Amino acid sequence: MMLTRTATAQKVVIVNGSQETLELLETVLEAGHYDIVFVESSEHAYSQIKRVQPQLVILYMRIDDIHGFQVLSMLKLDEETQRIPILTYTTEYEREDPETDTLDAGDVEVFVPKAAVRMN
């Protein structure tokens, strides 16, 4: 029996991310009638994406977390998944305790650009 796609919603896999970001993405994607699959852990993302074969992957990446980079590499090296578009994003630095992590005026550096020097 052969299954055909007729007017079915496109599948999107969302990996990781904060609750607020996931809610925002869910609101936007559901309005466009996409089937959304959430994967909470980068460790299971690759196998889930291979199984689901979505039309888009939205991957949350943090610079200090190697798992997101590993998922991205594995997806792009695999012939079955390398053509799936992957949107990567990150958010501002998430502080553990915003009350104790405030900046003093002396902690802020101001960047002042210098005039460009042209050399011919």
C-alpha distance (Angstrom), angle and dihedral (degrees) to the residues before:
residue distance angle dihedral
M1 . . .
M2 3.79 . .
L3 3.80 119.7 .
T4 3.78 117.4 -146.6
R5 3.75 127.4 -161.9
T6 3.75 110.6 -123.1
A7 3.77 118.4 167.9
T8 3.79 92.4 -30.7
A9 3.75 121.1 152.9
Q10 3.78 116.8 -103.2
K11 3.79 116.3 -111.9
V12 3.79 122.5 -119.5
V13 3.80 124.1 -173.3
I14 3.81 116.6 -154.0
V15 3.81 116.0 -163.5
N16 3.82 122.0 -159.7
G17 3.76 123.6 -39.0
S18 3.76 135.8 136.2
Q19 3.79 121.6 -63.7
E20 3.82 91.6 -110.2
T21 3.80 92.6 51.9
L22 3.80 92.2 46.9
E23 3.80 90.9 51.1
L24 3.81 90.9 50.2
L25 3.81 93.1 48.4
E26 3.79 91.2 45.8
T27 3.82 91.6 52.3
V28 3.80 92.7 49.5
L29 3.81 96.0 43.4
E30 3.79 96.2 44.3
A31 3.81 88.9 53.6
G32 3.82 86.4 58.4
H33 3.82 91.3 48.6
Y34 3.79 96.8 -114.6
D35 3.79 123.3 156.8
I36 3.79 105.2 -122.5
V37 3.79 125.2 -154.5
F38 3.81 116.2 -171.0
V39 3.79 119.3 -153.6
E40 3.79 111.5 -169.8
S41 3.79 98.2 -166.5
S42 3.78 131.5 49.3
E43 3.80 87.5 -146.4
H44 3.82 91.0 69.4
A45 3.80 97.7 32.5
Y46 3.80 98.8 92.3
S47 3.81 95.1 53.3
Q48 3.82 92.1 44.1
I49 3.80 92.7 49.7
K50 3.81 91.4 48.5
R51 3.80 89.7 50.8
V52 3.82 97.1 45.0
Q53 3.85 97.9 38.7
P54 3.83 94.0 -156.1
Q55 3.78 127.5 -166.4
L56 3.83 90.2 -126.5
V57 3.81 138.0 19.3
I58 3.81 120.5 -155.9
L59 3.80 107.0 -161.8
Y60 3.79 124.2 -170.7
M61 3.79 110.3 -147.4
R62 3.78 131.7 -171.7
I63 3.78 121.1 -165.1
D64 3.82 91.0 -131.5
D65 3.82 94.9 50.1
I66 3.80 115.4 79.4
H67 3.82 94.2 -171.0
G68 3.82 94.1 77.7
F69 3.79 91.1 52.7
Q70 3.81 90.7 47.9
V71 3.82 91.5 52.4
L72 3.80 91.0 48.9
S73 3.82 92.0 49.5
M74 3.80 94.3 46.6
L75 3.81 92.3 49.4
K76 3.81 92.9 49.9
L77 3.82 93.5 46.1
D78 3.83 94.7 49.3
E79 3.83 114.4 87.3
E80 3.82 90.7 -146.4
T81 3.81 94.3 55.8
Q82 3.81 107.3 24.0
R83 3.81 94.0 95.6
I84 3.82 94.2 54.7
P85 3.83 109.4 106.6
I86 3.80 112.1 -120.7
L87 3.78 122.7 -157.6
T88 3.79 111.6 -162.2
Y89 3.76 123.4 -166.1
T90 3.76 141.8 166.3
T91 3.77 134.0 -165.8
E92 3.76 133.4 -140.5
Y93 3.77 117.2 -66.7
E94 3.79 107.8 -71.6
R95 3.78 109.5 -137.4
E96 3.77 121.6 -148.3
D97 3.80 94.4 -139.5
P98 3.80 115.2 13.0
E99 3.84 92.0 -172.2
T100 3.81 94.2 64.2
D101 3.80 96.5 34.1
T102 3.80 101.1 71.1
L103 3.78 122.7 135.8
D104 3.78 123.8 -120.6
A105 3.79 118.4 -139.3
G106 3.82 88.8 -110.9
D107 3.84 91.0 56.9
V108 3.79 94.7 62.9
E109 3.78 119.3 92.6
V110 3.78 118.2 -155.8
F111 3.78 117.9 -148.7
V112 3.78 112.7 -143.7
P113 3.80 113.0 -173.0
K114 3.79 117.7 -136.1
A115 3.76 124.0 -137.6
A116 3.77 113.6 -85.4
V117 3.78 118.2 -108.0
R118 3.79 115.1 -141.2
M119 3.74 119.2 -151.1
N120 3.78 123.3 -171.0
